[in-house]
Amino acid sequence: MIKLGVNIDHVATLRQARGGIVPSVLEAALLAEKNGAEGITVHLREDRRHIQDEDVRSLRTTIATRLNLEMSVAPEIVDIAVAVNPAQATLVPEKRAELTTEGGLDVIAGTNTIEKVVYKLVKAGIAVSLFIDPEKSQIEAACDVGAPYIEFHTGEYANASTDEEHDEQFYRLLMAAEYAHAKGLIINAGHGLDYENVKRICTIPHLHELNIGHSIVTRAIFVGLGQAVAEMKKILIA
Ligand code: PXP
């Protein structure tokens, strides 16, 4: 059964729009857990555009499932991760001007820094995942730097506009999952997944967890967060 990690960044986006305390990120996390989320994901961005340091600290001590902290390799953020000690840290590339994460981490180009950060986090008892494109060379680099988990970037699959492109991206993910599994990695995936395109992703073997945010928070506006999470969970266990 594929686990569901719910990314609640956009609950914080809504809160930050008015600079107040509602909607509560903690309340959202607890409601997501109550409705089937097996993990809560937040991205503490360097510009703090949504999730704040205090959110990470309070989620860490309140939620019953696993906290997955998405983060860059910036030293300040790495220090926060070590201090807060989430169950998992997912390293992602981060650019200031991007609307959302635009692609996988280039583990090959960033080997030296990434290896040091992975070592520091693993030493602190944190399970480390690397958000990468579904490419053989990146999978090999992830193994080389000692990351036990990877998360495949599904953005290109989600953005495919023709059936042909959709197939191409799907098989790219499928082959990469086979390769990563053979290498002994634990495989997560996410980005751009919604209630329709996730169905095909669920047929990919060896998937451990999917991290889904925008589509769930969007649906929550119309049906409530509990139902939005439960509907996604139902697809993942089907
Ligand atoms: N996984 C990673 C590494 C991400 O950066 C994001 C977006 O923050 C997600 C999953 C979730 O993507 P979405 O919000 O499009 O579901």
Residues whose N, C-alpha, C, O or C-beta is under 5 A from the ligand:
A	BS01	PXP	N7 H43 V92 T101 F131 G190 H191 G192 L193 N211 I212 G213 H214 S215
